[in-house]
Amino acid sequence: MMDFGLFFLLLVAIAIGFLLGWRARGKRAHSENQRSSQGYFRGLNYLLNEQADGAMDAFIDALEVTPETLETHLALGNLLRRKGEITKATKIHQNLLARPSLTTLQLHGAQLELARDFIKAGLLDRAEGLLQELVEANSQYKSEALEHLVEIYQDEREWAKAIHVANQLSHRRFGKSAHGRGRARAHFCCELAEQALEKKDVINARRYLRQALSYDKQSVRASLLWGDMEYQLGNYREALKLLQKVPVQNPNMIIESLDLVCDCYDKLGDKRGLHRYLQELLTHYPSSTLVIRIAEEIRWAEGDHAAADFIAQQLRQRPTIKALIRLIELHLLRSDGRARENLQLLKQLMERVLEAKPDYSCGQCGFTGNQLHWLCPGCKSWGTITAITGVEGE
Ligand SMILES: [Zn+2]
């Protein structure tokens, strides 16, 4: 049941549409006029008796479809779709499509709305068919149809089709920024590369990753995937070259590449190279994960004391709970009795503070979580989620 305020607005809209339709009909057959009036008053009767569903049906039947009343029908259909009344919205839009009195442009508008009903209802195949017709007809609604097709192929994980459709969209129509189209297409290529890698198809994986970087030079995901692939193949120098692009592509994503970078240097037996690289990162892009990683290197080379001193010195400049927990852990290794108990308590408290905090957030919609998603579950934007910085984060 809809609320009364909304219904009052609807009633006004429909009444205006009804009057327009009635005036436009002019001197048409008296019997038809009478039938519409009866439907209108039947609807009013339902409304006065607070029977919203019956009232809606009666008004839909009473309001004749003409070019003048089309907007009212479309507004009503869209309102119903937004309220989740998909069956009724579909009925209105299908009713419009059956009217030969409408122009091609008006019919295409109704077809786009019907496709949107099907998308909302999860009937993606039916929506796809309607949208493809609009694209093939080179309709004025082609851009909207292409945008919806990208969304559908994205949901169905049909990445090659998504790229094909996105290629037809102009820059302005895609995503929320000028960079959006290239970034989304790069992610589609990365998805294809991942599928190729699952089949151990290295040649095609490389081809897709190259394509991803041609669409978006800043694609961290392509660098990480490609770096990981070369590492698995034993090409450690090549892997390093790819992974070391990440700080330039997006400094907020450095921590995603750290494990693999360390593994590559390790395989190459280049401890000094790793130390130099990590120190350089620390100077320009400090983070708690980086501090902990460097402390680990120091610990193996110089022992627990030196590692703890390093973390303490970093904490003075840039306090973070993650680094503090690591410092406590290092002190726990060498303490006993009351001091050990207190340190244990402190560590547990700090861990509890972090437990309640998410690790990642979306720069676009504010969605937060403990996992890196390439496609934000909140706003469906690609590559907008990064690790949270600050005392409770990185
Ligand atoms: Zn988001």
Residues whose N, C-alpha, C, O or C-beta is under 5 A from the ligand:
A	BS01	ZN	C362 Q364 C365 G366 F367 C376 G378 C379 K380
